[in-house]
């Protein structure tokens, strides 16, 4: 199998809180959905190097070294080339809706400004969009001083400060700049008007300052602050400014195992992942994002029927998540097929989501605004649903595609749903049948301790009556179901370390799951494991695991869903769950290292 042009981890991400683009280490934009994060792609070379389409911009420099970095405290990406005869850089960004220099005439767009910093450098550019997941090659024509790409349902315009040439299936440019000179290219909606140099400069300055202003809202001032800030900025890119929803990842069908069929679409809002993200935002002081998501989630609950108070996942705009389908015309990243869009898991039963959702509601009430009367009535409806269904099997957090099973993690999160609702009722003096709720909560505790332990060794196992380990049980002390120093828990922690850990890599589980091929280590689990070690007082181990986990980020500080045995990125990218797990672990370990730390501190 030939190596891909660009590996998964060889990318930065830019976006405007509606969609996001991946920029490879050589500055090629090889992945972008338009106009929204869950829209069809216009560039998908990352998934098919022949058909997918890309926006290539590169200097002609012999043996140049390439570097990528973000403008500090922003999501403005800089790609640099350094060679003996010259050096250059390109600044990539998407102007934020509230930070456009001329909002009265602005359209959604992507800006690329290239600058020569030394010498005289020739550049070549080729912009070859392929619409509708590369199922349509748009027409290309010169129009109004730029290039227009026209398809059956979408049209885009490309403008530049250098001459553009319309080829049969792409726009091209070939130009030379001297030290201190710059050129720009702008790709955007059909309504885009050709800007001038001043407008480009203003858009770049306004968007950069908007990102810096957002970053300054952080209340975190502990260790690893730069990595924490980058994770927060990555999570922010996955939020929708319009809707308040939070996507699980920016991409679809990047493989969890190269050459196999574990390729899923994560461009949707999973209630679980988004609720965890609320925790991460609150930890860092970003209350507005948490409250915006909770308003979005409340609308979903209010629109639901009593039998299904909330779905596992939704489209970004809150509509029903798309059905899964295969794009047989795409080769897949590194030949990993099939390429899938949509996700069949949206029809599954996953009981754990109620715990994650009510935990986020509880935390938002603790750090933000008090819940409304109507909101509390919906919480009561969710609790009634949990009490009625917690003893049933489900697909679990890992979305197993076989028969439903009784997973420990789902039981624990049902307990979380009841526990947080009871706490909230006490703290806000809200009306509720607390005795009945407490009885159901305690029944779950009895069930877990009685039916979810290894028959010989006594540690907690993946499912009722089973023997297999599952890294999802690392959530037990993190949600305070069990003491982090309980002897049974410590035995479980040691068993996970022995059975699911390979040095700094932690796998989700080792038993068969009915899917083709294996998979990589789940980066989220590495950070869960580090935090559990810290909560158990094993700080030297916790710091080392955290350090190894941080090393799995790419040079820009972005985490993928999984990594292979070499520590290289696998799966969709960047992955919200990994970034928020890192924030949680680093936050707690930083607190634990503080000389004033007290063990009874409440998260």
ROZADREN-657724 format. One record per residue (C-alpha): y, z, x; residue number from 0. Coordinates in Angstrom, 2 decimals, always signed. Each point is the difference from the previous one (the first is absolute). Layout:
BEGIN
         Y         Z         X     k
         Y         Z         X   NUM
...
END
This chain:
BEGIN
         Y         Z         X     k
     +0.00     +0.00     +0.00     0
     +3.37     -1.04     +1.46     1
     +2.66     +2.64     +0.48     2
     +2.84     -0.20     -2.55     3
     +3.42     -1.23     +1.04     4
     +1.38     +3.42     -0.84     5
     -2.01     +3.18     -0.42     6
     +0.72     +2.34     -2.90     7
     +1.71     +2.59     +2.17     8
     +2.16     -2.57     +1.79     9
     +2.69     +0.15     -2.67    10
     +3.16     +1.67     -1.09    11
     +1.16     +0.17     -3.61    12
     +3.37     -0.69     -1.61    13
     +0.95     +0.10     -3.67    14
     +2.61     +0.51     -2.70    15
     -1.80     +2.52     -2.29    16
     -1.30     -2.85     -2.16    17
     -2.16     -1.92     +2.45    18
     -0.93     +0.18     +3.68    19
     -0.79     -2.37     +2.86    20
     -2.22     +0.48     +3.03    21
     +1.48     -1.20     +3.28    22
     -2.51     -0.63     +2.81    23
     +0.64     +1.04     +3.58    24
     +1.15     -3.52     +0.86    25
     +2.49     +0.09     -2.92    26
     -2.05     -2.24     -2.30    27
     +0.26     +1.08     -3.64    28
     -3.57     -0.58     -1.10    29
     -0.13     +2.04     -3.20    30
     +2.51     +0.21     -2.86    31
     -0.35     +0.18     -3.79    32
     +2.93     -1.26     -2.08    33
     +1.95     +1.17     -1.89    34
     -1.85     +3.33     -0.42    35
     -2.57     +1.86     +2.06    36
     -2.77     -0.92     -2.46    37
     +1.15     -3.62     -0.48    38
     -1.90     -2.93     +1.55    39
     +0.56     -0.62     +3.69    40
     +2.39     -2.52     +1.48    41
     -1.27     +0.71     +3.52    42
     -3.66     +0.91     +0.52    43
     -0.95     -1.23     +3.45    44
     -1.40     +3.47     +0.61    45
     -2.70     -0.87     -2.55    46
     -0.46     -3.66     +0.86    47
     +1.42     -1.46     +3.19    48
     -0.28     -3.60     -1.21    49
     +1.14     +0.22     -3.62    50
     +1.89     +3.25     -0.40    51
     +3.47     -0.97     +1.19    52
     +2.33     +1.83     +2.41    53
     +3.59     +0.29     +1.22    54
     -0.14     -0.54     +3.77    55
     +2.99     +0.60     +2.28    56
     -0.50     +0.14     +3.77    57
     +1.80     -0.62     +3.27    58
     -1.37     -2.44     +2.55    59
     -0.42     +2.42     +2.90    60
     -2.66     -0.08     +2.70    61
     -2.29     +3.06     +0.09    62
     +2.36     +2.13     -2.08    63
     -0.74     +3.60     -0.83    64
     +0.32     +0.84     -3.70    65
     +1.19     +3.34     -1.30    66
     +0.63     +1.31     -3.51    67
     +2.05     +2.97     -1.12    68
     +1.96     +1.14     -3.00    69
     +3.72     +0.53     +0.09    70
     -0.08     +3.84     +0.04    71
     -0.30     +1.67     -3.41    72
     -0.22     -3.32     -1.86    73
     -2.46     -2.61     -1.21    74
     +1.84     -2.70     +1.95    75
     -2.46     -1.51     +2.46    76
     +0.80     -1.33     +3.46    77
     -2.37     -2.34     +1.86    78
     +0.90     -0.62     +3.64    79
     -1.12     -2.55     +2.58    80
     +0.55     +0.67     +3.71    81
     -0.64     -2.57     +2.72    82
     +1.28     -0.84     +3.46    83
     +2.23     -2.82     -1.23    84
     +1.44     +1.78     -3.03    85
     -0.39     +2.51     -2.80    86
     +0.61     -0.09     -3.73    87
     -0.55     +2.00     -3.17    88
     -0.24     -0.56     -3.73    89
     +1.14     +2.53     -2.58    90
     -1.95     -0.17     -3.27    91
     +0.93     +1.73     -3.23    92
     +0.20     -0.34     -3.75    93
     +3.35     +1.19     -1.42    94
     -0.40     +2.91     -2.40    95
     +1.19     -0.59     -3.57    96
     +2.80     +2.58     +0.25    97
     +1.02     -0.99     +3.53    98
     +0.76     -3.69     -0.31    99
     +3.41     -1.00     +1.23   100
     +0.76     -2.15     -3.06   101
     -2.13     +1.32     -2.89   102
     +1.79     -2.24     -2.48   103
     -1.50     -3.11     +1.63   104
     -2.99     +1.45     +1.82   105
     -3.59     -1.03     -0.52   106
     -3.13     +1.52     +1.44   107
     -0.36     -1.25     +3.55   108
     -1.44     +0.48     +3.46   109
     +2.34     -0.15     +3.00   110
     -0.99     -0.94     +3.54   111
     +2.69     +0.16     +2.67   112
     -0.96     -1.07     +3.52   113
     +2.07     +0.86     +3.05   114
     -0.30     -0.97     +3.65   115
     +0.59     +2.98     +2.26   116
     -0.46     -1.75     +3.37   117
     -0.14     -3.58     +1.19   118
     -0.14     -3.18     -2.05   119
     -2.89     -0.10     -2.47   120
     -1.41     -2.75     -2.20   121
     -1.51     +0.98     -3.37   122
     -2.37     -1.72     -2.41   123
     -0.33     +0.92     -3.64   124
     -2.39     -1.10     -2.73   125
     +0.17     +1.39     -3.51   126
     -3.02     -1.11     -2.04   127
     -0.32     +1.96     -3.25   128
     -3.12     -0.47     -2.11   129
     +0.43     +1.16     -3.57   130
     -2.41     +1.74     -2.37   131
     -2.38     +1.42     +2.61   132
     +0.08     -3.30     +1.92   133
     -1.18     -1.97     -3.02   134
     +3.22     -2.02     -0.08   135
     +1.89     -1.82     +2.76   136
     +3.62     -0.23     -1.19   137
     +2.11     -3.08     +0.40   138
     +2.54     +0.15     +2.82   139
     +3.45     -1.59     -0.20   140
     +3.42     +0.38     +1.53   141
     +2.40     +1.46     -2.56   142
     +3.49     +1.58     +0.05   143
     +0.09     +0.40     +3.75   144
     -3.48     +1.52     +0.22   145
     -3.60     -0.59     -0.97   146
     -1.46     +0.43     -3.47   147
     -3.69     +0.76     -0.52   148
     -0.92     -0.88     -3.58   149
     -3.23     +0.89     -1.77   150
     -1.21     -0.04     -3.58   151
     +1.19     +3.54     -0.75   152
     +1.99     +1.06     +3.04   153
     +2.74     -1.44     +2.21   154
     +1.45     +1.42     +3.21   155
     +2.91     -0.96     +2.22   156
     +0.36     +0.22     +3.76   157
     +3.40     -0.02     +1.67   158
     +0.84     +0.30     +3.68   159
     +2.88     -0.08     +2.44   160
     -1.88     -2.69     +1.97   161
     -1.10     -3.48     -1.18   162
     -3.13     -0.05     -2.17   163
     -2.42     -2.89     -0.43   164
     -2.03     -0.58     -3.16   165
     -3.54     -1.02     +0.93   166
     -2.71     -1.01     -2.45   167
     -1.29     +3.54     -0.50   168
     +2.40     +2.29     +1.91   169
     +3.50     +0.55     +1.31   170
     +0.50     -0.17     +3.76   171
     +2.70     +0.68     +2.56   172
     +0.37     -0.39     +3.75   173
     +3.09     +1.56     +1.58   174
     +1.30     +1.59     +3.20   175
     +2.16     +3.10     +0.44   176
     +1.71     +1.52     +3.01   177
     +0.34     +3.68     +0.87   178
     +2.07     +1.77     -2.65   179
     -0.46     -2.74     -2.61   180
     -1.80     +0.52     -3.32   181
     -1.40     -2.07     -2.83   182
     -1.30     +0.99     -3.40   183
     -2.42     -1.21     -2.65   184
     -0.15     +1.22     -3.59   185
     -2.84     -0.63     -2.44   186
     +0.51     +1.01     -3.60   187
     -0.11     -0.69     -3.71   188
     +1.07     -3.34     -1.41   189
     +3.30     +1.60     -1.00   190
     +0.81     +0.79     +3.63   191
     +3.40     -1.30     +1.14   192
     +0.48     -0.98     +3.62   193
     +1.62     +2.98     +1.73   194
     +2.38     -0.07     +2.95   195
     -0.22     +1.92     +3.26   196
     +2.12     +2.85     -1.35   197
     -2.25     +0.46     -3.04   198
     -3.12     +0.14     +2.16   199
     +1.59     +2.57     +2.29   200
     +1.14     +2.05     -2.99   201
     -3.45     -0.08     -1.64   202
     -1.69     +1.12     +3.21   203
     +2.51     +2.81     +0.51   204
     -0.14     +1.16     -3.62   205
     -3.80     +0.02     -0.16   206
     -0.31     +1.77     +3.35   207
     +2.42     +2.68     -1.13   208
     -1.77     +0.36     -3.36   209
     -3.27     +0.73     +1.79   210
     +1.70     +2.46     +2.35   211
     +1.66     +1.76     -2.94   212
     -3.38     +0.37     -1.69   213
     -1.61     +1.32     +3.17   214
     +2.75     +2.61     +0.37   215
     -1.13     +1.60     -3.27   216
     -3.08     +1.33     +1.76   217
     -0.13     +3.77     +0.41   218
     -2.75     -0.15     +2.62   219
     +0.99     +1.03     +3.53   220
     -3.35     +0.94     +1.55   221
     -2.36     -1.58     +2.52   222
     -0.90     -3.69     -0.15   223
     +3.19     -0.72     -1.91   224
     +0.15     -3.65     +1.04   225
     -3.53     -0.68     -1.29   226
     +0.75     +1.95     -3.18   227
     +3.12     -2.06     -0.58   228
     -1.87     -3.26     +0.55   229
     -2.70     +1.08     -2.45   230
     +2.64     +0.90     -2.58   231
     +1.69     -3.38     +0.48   232
     -3.35     -1.78     -0.40   233
     -0.68     +1.93     -3.22   234
     +3.49     -0.82     -1.25   235
     -0.72     -3.72     +0.45   236
     -2.97     +0.40     -2.36   237
     +2.18     +1.44     -2.79   238
     +1.61     -2.15     -2.67   239
     +3.74     +0.54     -0.34   240
     -0.13     -1.58     -3.44   241
     -2.96     +1.87     -1.48   242
     -0.62     +3.13     +2.08   243
     -3.66     -0.86     +0.57   244
     -1.63     +0.27     +3.41   245
     -2.52     -2.56     +1.30   246
     -3.11     +1.05     +1.88   247
     +0.62     -2.63     +2.69   248
     +2.03     -3.15     +0.57   249
     -2.96     -2.37     +0.28   250
     -3.20     -1.26     -1.56   251
     -3.42     -0.91     +1.36   252
     +0.46     +1.06     +3.61   253
     -3.58     +0.92     +0.94   254
     -1.40     +3.50     +0.39   255
     -2.81     -1.62     +2.00   256
     +0.68     -3.27     +1.81   257
     -2.09     -2.86     -1.35   258
     -1.31     +1.97     -2.99   259
     +0.99     +0.19     -3.66   260
     +1.87     +3.33     -0.10   261
     +3.31     -1.67     -0.79   262
     +2.11     +1.54     -2.76   263
     +3.45     -0.41     -1.51   264
     +2.17     +3.13     +0.43   265
     +3.27     -1.41     -1.39   266
     -0.04     +2.34     -2.98   267
     +0.98     +3.55     -0.80   268
     -2.99     +2.31     +0.19   269
     +0.89     +3.24     -1.78   270
     -1.87     +1.89     +2.74   271
     +1.71     -1.57     +2.98   272
     +3.43     +0.02     -1.58   273
     -0.33     +3.66     -0.98   274
     -0.93     +0.88     +3.57   275
     +3.05     -1.98     +1.13   276
     +2.17     +2.19     -2.21   277
     -1.26     +2.99     +1.97   278
     +0.94     -1.68     +3.28   279
     +3.48     -0.94     -1.23   280
     +0.63     +3.54     -1.25   281
     -1.17     +1.48     +3.29   282
     +2.64     -2.05     +1.83   283
     +2.78     +0.63     -2.51   284
     -0.04     -3.31     -1.88   285
     +0.17     +1.42     -3.51   286
     +1.43     -3.11     -1.69   287
     -3.09     -2.10     +0.76   288
     -2.27     +2.70     -1.40   289
     +1.99     +0.29     -3.21   290
     +0.24     -3.78     -0.41   291
     -3.78     -0.29     +0.24   292
     -0.54     +2.86     -2.44   293
     +2.25     -1.75     -2.54   294
     -2.03     -3.17     +0.49   295
     -3.27     +1.92     -0.42   296
     +1.33     +1.78     -3.10   297
     +0.59     -3.38     -1.65   298
     -3.60     -0.96     +0.72   299
     -1.27     +3.25     -1.53   300
     +2.20     -0.38     -3.08   301
     -1.27     -3.55     -0.55   302
     -3.66     +0.97     +0.38   303
     -2.51     +0.81     -2.72   304
     -1.57     +3.49     -0.27   305
     -3.38     -1.20     +1.28   306
     +1.55     -1.35     +3.19   307
     +3.10     +2.09     +0.79   308
     +0.64     -1.99     +3.15   309
     -1.67     -2.84     +1.87   310
     -1.25     +0.04     +3.58   311
     +2.52     -2.61     +1.06   312
     +2.77     -2.19     -1.36   313
     +1.89     -3.08     +1.03   314
     +3.26     +0.70     +1.79   315
     +1.98     -0.46     -3.23   316
     -2.26     +2.41     -1.89   317
     -2.02     -2.62     -1.86   318
     -3.79     -0.12     +0.14   319
     -1.39     -0.68     +3.47   320
     -1.31     -3.52     +0.54   321
     -3.68     -0.83     -0.31   322
     -1.80     -0.79     +3.21   323
     -0.49     -3.62     +1.01   324
     -1.05     -1.84     +3.14   325
     +2.08     -2.63     +1.78   326
     -2.79     -2.21     +1.30   327
     +2.42     -2.47     +1.63   328
     +1.16     +2.57     +2.57   329
     -2.01     +0.61     +3.17   330
     +0.88     +3.69     +0.23   331
     +1.31     +1.97     +2.94   332
     -2.35     -0.59     +2.96   333
     -2.35     -1.78     -2.40   334
     -0.38     +3.04     -2.27   335
     -0.82     -1.30     -3.46   336
     +0.38     +0.07     -2.91   337
     +3.77     +0.36     -0.22   338
     +0.71     +2.03     -3.12   339
     +3.06     +0.61     -2.14   340
     +0.09     +2.54     -2.79   341
     -2.37     +2.94     +0.08   342
     -3.00     +0.65     -2.22   343
     +0.32     +3.74     +0.67   344
     +2.77     +0.14     -2.61   345
     -2.70     +0.16     -2.67   346
     -1.84     +2.91     +1.64   347
     +0.02     +3.64     -1.02   348
     +1.40     +2.15     +2.80   349
     +0.51     +3.54     -1.22   350
     +1.76     +1.19     +3.15   351
     +3.23     -1.83     -0.88   352
     +0.96     +2.69     -2.50   353
     +0.05     +2.62     +2.72   354
     +2.15     -2.07     +2.31   355
     +2.42     -0.86     -2.79   356
     +0.46     +3.58     -1.23   357
     +0.32     +1.23     +3.57   358
     +2.93     -2.40     +0.47   359
     +1.50     +1.16     -3.31   360
     -0.34     +3.62     +1.11   361
     +1.61     -0.67     +3.39   362
     +2.82     -2.01     -1.54   363
     +0.74     +2.89     -2.34   364
     -0.04     +2.37     +2.96   365
     +2.38     -2.05     +2.15   366
     +1.80     -2.17     -2.54   367
     +0.90     +0.06     -3.70   368
     -1.82     +2.02     -2.67   369
     -2.43     -1.83     -2.25   370
     +1.23     -1.03     -3.46   371
     -1.52     +1.20     -3.25   372
     -1.44     -3.46     -0.67   373
     -1.33     -0.18     +3.53   374
     -1.77     +3.32     -0.42   375
     -1.67     -1.22     -3.19   376
     -1.45     -2.90     +1.98   377
     -1.19     +2.38     +2.71   378
     -1.80     +1.98     -2.69   379
     -1.64     -3.22     -1.20   380
     -1.24     -0.72     +3.54   381
     -1.38     +3.52     +0.31   382
     -1.85     -0.37     -3.31   383
     -1.50     -3.25     +1.31   384
     -1.11     +1.65     +3.25   385
     -1.61     +2.91     -1.86   386
     -1.90     -2.47     -2.18   387
     -1.22     -2.24     +2.84   388
     -0.20     +1.91     +3.29   389
     -3.78     +0.32     -0.20   390
     -0.48     -3.79     -0.16   391
     -0.90     -2.31     +2.91   392
     +2.52     -2.48     +1.39   393
     +0.60     -2.51     +2.81   394
     +1.78     +2.53     +2.20   395
     +2.88     -0.27     +2.44   396
     -1.82     -2.67     +2.04   397
     -0.47     -2.19     -3.10   398
     -3.74     -0.42     +0.36   399
     -1.15     -3.18     -1.75   400
     -3.39     +1.31     -1.06   401
     -1.02     +2.34     -2.79   402
     +2.43     +2.88     -0.69   403
     -0.89     +3.24     +1.78   404
     +1.07     +3.64     -0.01   405
     +2.29     +0.12     +3.04   406
     +1.21     +3.28     +1.44   407
     +3.50     -1.32     +0.70   408
     +0.43     -0.99     -3.64   409
     -1.08     +3.49     -1.13   410
     +2.45     +1.65     +2.37   411
     +2.87     -2.18     -1.16   412
     -0.79     +0.79     -3.64   413
     +0.38     +3.62     +1.06   414
     +3.34     -0.90     +1.59   415
     +1.18     -1.53     -3.29   416
     -0.73     +3.20     -1.87   417
     +1.26     +2.29     +2.73   418
     +3.35     -1.77     +0.38   419
     +0.54     -0.14     -3.75   420
     -0.69     +3.75     -0.26   421
     +2.38     +0.73     +2.90   422
     +2.69     -2.17     -1.53   423
     -0.35     +1.69     -3.38   424
     +0.37     +3.42     +1.63   425
     +2.96     -0.97     +2.16   426
     +1.93     -1.76     -2.77   427
     -1.19     +2.24     -2.88   428
     -1.41     -3.03     -1.77   429
     -2.22     +0.30     -3.09   430
     -3.69     -0.67     +0.63   431
     -3.48     +1.34     -0.85   432
     -0.22     +1.62     +3.43   433
     -3.16     +1.99     -0.68   434
     -1.95     -3.14     -0.91   435
     +1.45     -1.88     +2.95   436
     -0.91     +2.79     +2.41   437
     -3.54     +0.16     -1.38   438
     -0.45     -3.75     +0.62   439
     +1.50     +0.29     +3.47   440
     -2.36     +2.84     +0.89   441
     -2.98     -1.92     -1.39   442
     +0.74     -2.80     +2.47   443
     +0.08     +2.53     +2.83   444
     -3.43     +1.32     -1.02   445
     -1.38     -3.54     -0.25   446
     +1.23     -0.94     +3.47   447
     -1.34     +3.09     +1.71   448
     -3.34     -0.24     -1.81   449
     -0.80     -3.73     +0.00   450
     +1.82     -1.68     +2.88   451
     -1.46     +1.62     +3.09   452
     -2.65     -1.14     +2.45   453
     -3.34     +1.55     -0.99   454
     -0.80     +1.17     +3.54   455
     +3.28     +0.29     +1.87   456
     +2.27     +1.13     -2.82   457
     +3.01     -2.19     +0.80   458
     +1.76     -2.08     -2.64   459
     -1.42     -3.47     -0.63   460
     +1.19     -3.28     -1.49   461
     -1.61     +0.25     -3.43   462
     -1.83     +2.38     -2.28   463
     -3.47     +0.75     +1.30   464
     +0.54     -2.22     +3.03   465
     -0.31     +0.44     +3.73   466
     +2.56     -2.48     +1.39   467
     +3.35     +0.86     +1.51   468
     +3.30     -1.42     -1.25   469
     +3.34     +0.26     +1.78   470
     +1.72     +0.23     -3.40   471
     -1.08     +3.64     -0.15   472
     +2.56     +0.62     +2.76   473
     +2.47     +0.18     -2.88   474
     -1.54     +3.28     -1.22   475
     +2.09     +2.37     +2.14   476
     +3.00     -2.34     -0.06   477
     +0.26     +0.42     -3.79   478
     -0.92     +3.69     +0.32   479
     -3.28     -0.20     -1.84   480
     -1.65     +1.94     +2.83   481
     +1.36     +2.18     +2.76   482
     +0.39     -1.92     +3.26   483
     -1.88     +2.84     +1.75   484
     -2.77     +0.52     -2.56   485
     -3.37     +0.09     +1.83   486
     -1.52     -2.69     -2.23   487
     +3.03     -2.19     +0.53   488
     -0.11     +0.48     +3.77   489
     -3.66     -1.03     -0.05   490
     +1.03     -3.10     -1.97   491
     +2.78     -0.78     +2.48   492
     -2.46     +0.24     +2.89   493
     -2.49     -2.21     -1.85   494
     +2.66     -2.67     -0.54   495
     +0.96     +0.23     +3.66   496
     -3.61     -0.51     +1.02   497
     -1.02     -2.56     -2.62   498
     +3.07     -2.13     -0.78   499
     +2.11     +0.23     +3.14   500
     -0.21     -2.22     +3.06   501
     +2.48     +1.61     +2.40   502
     +3.36     -0.63     -1.69   503
     -1.47     -2.30     -2.65   504
     -1.02     +1.46     -3.36   505
     -2.08     -2.03     -2.45   506
     +0.09     +0.42     -3.76   507
     -3.79     +0.32     -0.39   508
     -3.16     -1.29     +1.61   509
     -2.26     -0.65     -2.97   510
     -0.43     -3.47     -1.51   511
     +2.62     -1.01     -2.56   512
     -1.48     -3.29     -1.22   513
     +2.57     -2.21     +1.73   514
     -0.52     -2.63     +2.67   515
     +0.30     +1.04     +3.64   516
     +1.37     +3.19     +1.48   517
     +3.59     +1.11     +0.23   518
     +2.37     +1.57     +2.48   519
     +1.09     +3.60     +0.33   520
     +2.41     +1.02     -2.76   521
     +3.23     +0.98     +1.73   522
     +1.08     +2.26     -2.86   523
     -3.09     +2.14     +0.53   524
     +0.94     +0.56     +3.65   525
     +3.25     +1.63     -1.10   526
     -1.68     +2.00     -2.77   527
     -2.43     +1.28     +2.61   528
     +2.82     +0.94     +2.39   529
     +1.80     +1.95     -2.73   530
     -3.18     +1.81     -1.01   531
     -0.56     +1.05     +3.61   532
     +3.55     +1.33     +0.16   533
     -0.37     +1.91     -3.25   534
     -3.18     +1.53     +1.39   535
     +1.97     +1.19     +3.03   536
     -1.64     -2.42     +2.45   537
     +3.33     -1.22     +1.33   538
     -1.06     -1.50     +3.31   539
     -2.54     -2.22     -1.76   540
     +2.48     -0.83     -2.76   541
     +2.70     -1.10     +2.43   542
     -2.48     -2.19     +1.90   543
     -1.32     -1.70     -3.13   544
     +3.56     -0.53     -1.23   545
     +0.95     -1.54     +3.35   546
     -3.00     -2.33     -0.08   547
     +0.78     -0.95     -3.60   548
     +3.60     -0.81     +0.88   549
     -1.28     -2.29     +2.76   550
     -1.64     -2.19     -2.68   551
     +3.46     -1.09     -1.15   552
     +1.23     -3.30     +1.37   553
     +2.91     -0.01     +2.50   554
     +2.44     +0.06     -2.92   555
     -1.54     +3.16     -1.46   556
     -1.75     -1.72     -2.94   557
     -3.47     +1.00     -1.17   558
     -2.68     -2.19     -1.54   559
     -2.58     +1.15     -2.53   560
     -2.84     +0.19     +2.54   561
     -0.75     -0.58     +3.68   562
     -3.08     -1.40     +1.71   563
     -1.91     +1.70     +2.82   564
     +2.56     -1.33     +2.48   565
     +2.82     +1.56     -1.98   566
     +1.29     -3.38     -1.23   567
     +1.49     -0.38     -3.47   568
     -2.16     -0.91     -3.00   569
     +0.81     -0.23     -3.69   570
     +3.27     -0.38     -1.85   571
     +3.17     +0.66     +1.90   572
     +2.06     +2.08     +0.09   573
     -1.93     +2.50     -2.10   574
     +1.90     +2.65     -1.97   575
     -2.87     +2.49     -0.09   576
     -0.25     +0.13     +3.79   577
     +3.72     +0.47     +0.52   578
     +0.23     +2.80     -2.54   579
     -3.10     +1.73     +1.42   580
     +1.64     -0.11     +3.42   581
     +3.20     +1.51     -1.44   582
     -1.96     +2.81     -1.65   583
     -2.02     +0.82     +3.13   584
     +2.94     -0.21     +2.40   585
     +2.19     +2.06     -2.31   586
     -2.54     +2.81     -0.26   587
     -0.94     -0.02     +3.69   588
     +3.68     +0.13     +0.94   589
     +0.46     +3.01     -2.27   590
     -3.15     +1.63     +1.37   591
     +1.29     -0.37     +3.56   592
     +3.26     +1.72     -0.91   593
     +0.03     +3.58     +1.35   594
     +1.38     +1.21     -3.35   595
     -2.93     -1.50     -1.97   596
     -1.56     +2.26     -2.63   597
     -3.52     -0.80     -1.29   598
     +0.96     +0.62     -3.64   599
     +2.65     -2.74     +0.04   600
     -0.37     -2.10     -3.15   601
     +0.20     -3.83     +0.28   602
END
